[in-house]
Each structure stands twice: as structure tokens, then as C-alpha cells.
Amino acid sequence: MHQALEAAFVRASADLSARVDRDPLRFPKRYAMRAAPDGTAAAERLADVEIAAVYASQLAFGRVDLFGPVLERLFAEMDAVGGPAVWCKGCASGQRDSGDPLVYRWFSRRDFVALGVALARLQAAEGLAAAFTTLEAGISRLRALAPLAAGGPHFATWFATPSGGSACKRWCMFLRWMVRPGAPDLGVWTQLAPATLTMPVDTHVLRIAQLTGLTARKTADWKTAVEITDRLRGYAPEDPTRFDFALAHLGISSGCTGQKSTSCEACSLRLVCKIWL
């Protein structure tokens, strides 16, 4: 199993650029790689990366070709006023209440703006990195600062926590981006160790985890995320989420559906997959 996981990791790494182009990680990477304008402090650039990572991770559900264009429009609007951090600072004063409708599924501009208020408040207080001493602590702190009444009826779902049973897939992915120093992630936060991270479990990861014996659980909840992480920690104790990008992209980029198909021929996990055993 370990060799199969390593092979999947190596394969994903070899095709990294193409896979990142289909991954929401590409949005915060833009800000991390962007040359700083004269007079822009490193802390301000980090704030842009943090905010871009929050929005990109929280909208990363459903089809990439649907949420991707919404994020493109949102970040274009942010860049037009000076970047994500500046955009968020203008949310509380009503400066961001009009413009592009920015609708994705059941979230609308009012939700994006309300999240911006919470992010600006947190960055003005202790900062996002200081708040996220744990996943639970960071989400709870952000929720405490969020104007819940200003968002739409589903706004509060962005702040579901592990203690409530949620797998917190998007927040786990956000932490993976921010904490892991290895490719493809950003590794800009050092207050947490990669060993403490939990696997982001979506439908793709859950399906592949079931097929390869990483879990027998049927629901993508927090218990399942912990179980999968614990199994992977046995193979990479210092960095269990290093396999997340590779496993997720077996579904996102390679088309794994859990059924035998032509895509199986090149799959690095074929020898440990239940449908081939």
C-alpha cells in the first residue's frame, strides 16, 4: 500500500502544473508568487494569500468549471481595488455591496461580503495564523467575528466545526495549503506542524479511500477524516496529508468513478484497489 501511495504521489507531482491548473489552489498561488509592488510590506502580501486561500477553499465544491469562473470574477474585483486584504477592509462600510452578482450555488455576494467582514476583523485582531492554533479554534474564532445576520440563510454553514461532526473538508484543505511546505502547497504558516493536519475528505477521496481499504466508513464526516488520516499517518507520520492532492486528483483529473474503466490502466493504486483484487 505504501509503495502504491508513493507512486500516486510521484505521478501527481510529475504532472503538477496541469493538475494545479484544475485545482482551487491556483488562486492563492497567484498571490504567493506575485512580485510585490514597491512599498508593499511582506505582511500585507501574506494577508492577500490568506484571504485568497479562504475564499478559494470555501467555494471549492461542485464542478471546477462552475466555481472557477466565480472565483476569477471575485479576485478580479479584489485586484481592482488593491487586492484581497483591501477588498475585505471595505466590506464593513458597504463598499462591496454592489457590482457583479457573484452567485455560486446557494451563496451570493452578501455571503462573500459578510465573510470579508469577518476576515478583516480577524486580521486586524490577532491575525489568521494566530487564530488557527487548531482547526476548531480557527473556525470558531472566525464565526465569532462574522456578522451572521448579514449573510444569506446558508452563510453559517461556512463555519461548521469538527466538534459538530463535519468533515470540514474545505477548511482542512485550507490548512493543508497554508501549512505544508512541500509542493504543491504554500507552506506560509509555521505555527502548525504538517503532522497535525487532517485529510480533506470529499467524494473523490472517500471513494478512493474505500476502494483501497483506508476506511470502510460510508459517510464523509469528521470520524471518517480522522480514520483516513490515521491510516495515512502510518505511512507518513510527519506529513499524512501529503497524499491528499494525489488521491483527490485521481477523481478530479484522472476520472476515477469507482468502476473499471480505461482510466484504471494508468492508475498507481490499481494493485491495491478492491475492484481489481
N, C-alpha and C positions, 0 to 999 in steps of 0.2 A: 504493500500500500504506500509506504513512504517513497519508494522509487517512482511509483506512478504519479504521486502528488508532485514530486520534484520535476518529473518530466513535463507535467502540465504547466508548472511554474516557468520552466525554461522555455517552453513553447510560447506561452503568453508573452514572456519577456522579449523573445526574438521578434515578435510582431507587435511590439509595444505601441509604436506611433499610430498604426492603423486602429488598434483597439482603443487607445485613448481618444482618438477622433470620434468614437462612438460612445464615449463614456462621459458622464457629467463632470468628472474630474477635470476635463479640459477647460472648464470655465475658471476655477480658481487658479489653475496653472498659468493662465494668461497673465494674471496679476502678479504671480510669483516670479514670472520670467520677464516681466516688463521692465525696461530700463526706467529708473526713477528720474522724473523731471528735476531740474535744478531747484534746490530749496525744499524738496520733499523729504521729510525725515523717514528713517527706516521704520519707525513705529507706525507712521501713517500708512506706509505701504503694507505692513503686516495687517493693519486693520482692514484694508481693502481685501486682502487674501482671505481673512477670517470671514468677513461678511459674504464674499463671493462663495466661499465653501458652504456656508449655512444655506443660502438660497439654492445653490445648485444641488445640494444633498436633499433638501426638503421637497423639491419639486421632482426628484428622481424616482418617479413611479409611473407605471404605464409604459407606453412606447416612446423610445428615444426620439423618434421623428415627430412626436407631438409635444413633449415638454421641452425639447431642444430649442425650437423657434421662440417659445415664450421666454426662455432664459436669454436668448440672443437679444430680444427686444428690451428686456429688463436691464441687462448690462449695458446696452447701447444708451439707454436713458440715463443710467447711472454715470457713464463716462461723459455724457454731455454736460453734466453739472460738476464734474471734478472727481468722479469715482464713487465706489460703493459707500465708503465712510461718510463722505459729504452728503450723498443722497439720503442716507439714513438720518443724518442730523436734521435734515429738512422735513422729515416725516411728521414730527410732533407739531410743527407750526402749520400744517396743512398744505405745504408747498408741493407735495407729491400726490395730492388727491385727484388730480385731473390728468388727462393725457390718454395714451394708449390704454384700451380696456384691460389688457394683461389678465386674461382669464385662462385658467387651466383647470379642467375638470370642475370641482366644486369650490375652488379658490379663486378669488378675484383681487382686483387692485387693493381693496380695503384690507384684505388679509396681508398682502405684501407690505403695505404701509404700516399696519399695526405691528408686524414683525420688525420692521425697520425702527420703530419707536423703541421696542424692547432691546434691540441690538445697540442702538445709540446710547440708551440708558446704561446698559451693562458695560459698554466700552468706556463710558465716562466715569463709571464707578470703579470696580476692581479690574475690569478687562475680562475678555472671554477666557483666556488661558487660565487666569487665577480662579475663575468660577468653576471650570471643569476639572476639579480635583478628582471627581468621579463622573461617570455618565449621569447618574441620578442627580448629583448635586448641580451639575451644569444646566440640565434641562429644567430642574425645579427653580433655580435662580432666575433663568430667563423667563419662565412662566410668571414668576412673582413680579417681574418688571413689565410684563406685557399688558397693554390695555385691552383686556379680553372683550369688553363691550364694544370696542371699536372695530373688531374683526367680524367676519361673517359667522354663520352658525356652525361651521366646521373648523374655525380658527384654532380652538383649544386642542384639536387632535394633533397639532404640531408639537404639543408638549406632553404627549404620552410618555410614561416612565417605566423602567424595568419593574419597579415595585408594584405597578398596576398590571403586570403580566405582559406588556407589549414587548415584542422583539426589538423595537426601536431600531429597525434596520437602517433608516436614513441617518439617525444620529450616530449609530455605530460606524457607519461609512464615513461620516464627517470626522469622527475621531481618528479613524484609520488614516484618512488623508493628512490630517494635521500632525499626527504623532509619528507615524512610521517614516524613518529616514530613507528607506530603500525605494527604488523605482517600483511602481510609477508614482508613489505618494510624495507629499510635500515635505513632511518632517520638520515643520517650522516651530512646533511646540516641544519643549523638553521637560515639562513638569510631570509628564506621564511616561511610563516605560511601555514599549510595544508589547511586553509580556502581559500587561494588564488589560489589553483590549479584548473586546468580544466580537465574534464574527457577525457581520451584517448578513442577516438571513432573509432573502427574498424567495420568490417562487423558483428561480433558477438554482440558487444554492441549495434550497431544501430538496429539490428534485434530485440533484446530483449527490447530495449527502445521503439520501435514502438509497439510491442506486449503488453507492459504494460502501454502505454499511457504517457511515459516520453517525447515523441516527436511524431509529425506527419510528420516531415520533411523526405524527401526521400534520401537526399544526405549527406554523411559523410563529411561535411565541417565545418569550424570554427563556423558558426552560429548554426549549429546543436549541436556541442560540448558544446557551451555556454548554449544553451537551456536545454540540458540534465543536465548539471552541476547545473544550476539554480533550476531545479526541485528537484534534489537530495539535494541541499543546504537547501531546505525547510525541509528535514528530518534530515540532519546532518550539520547544519550551520558551525561548526568548522572544518569539515572534509568530504566534499562531495564526494571525490574520494575514500573513504574507501570501497565503494561498487563495485569499478571497477574490482578488482580481481575476486569477486564472479560472477558478471554479465558476464565477458568475459569467465570464465571457464564453464558457462552453455553451451557455444558453443564449447570451446576447449576440455574440459574433459567430459562433460555430453552429448554432441552430439545434442544439440538443433538446429533444422533446420527451425523452424517456422511452422512446420506441426505436427499434432498429431502423437505421436509415443509412444513406451513403455518407452522412457526416460522421458516422461511427468509425469509419475506416482510418481516419487520421487522429482519432481521439486518444490522448495519452492515458486515459483511465479505462480503456476498453478491457484490459486484462483483469480488472478488479470490479467491473460493472456487472450487476446482477442480471441484466438482460443478455449478457454474453457468457455467463458462467454455466 
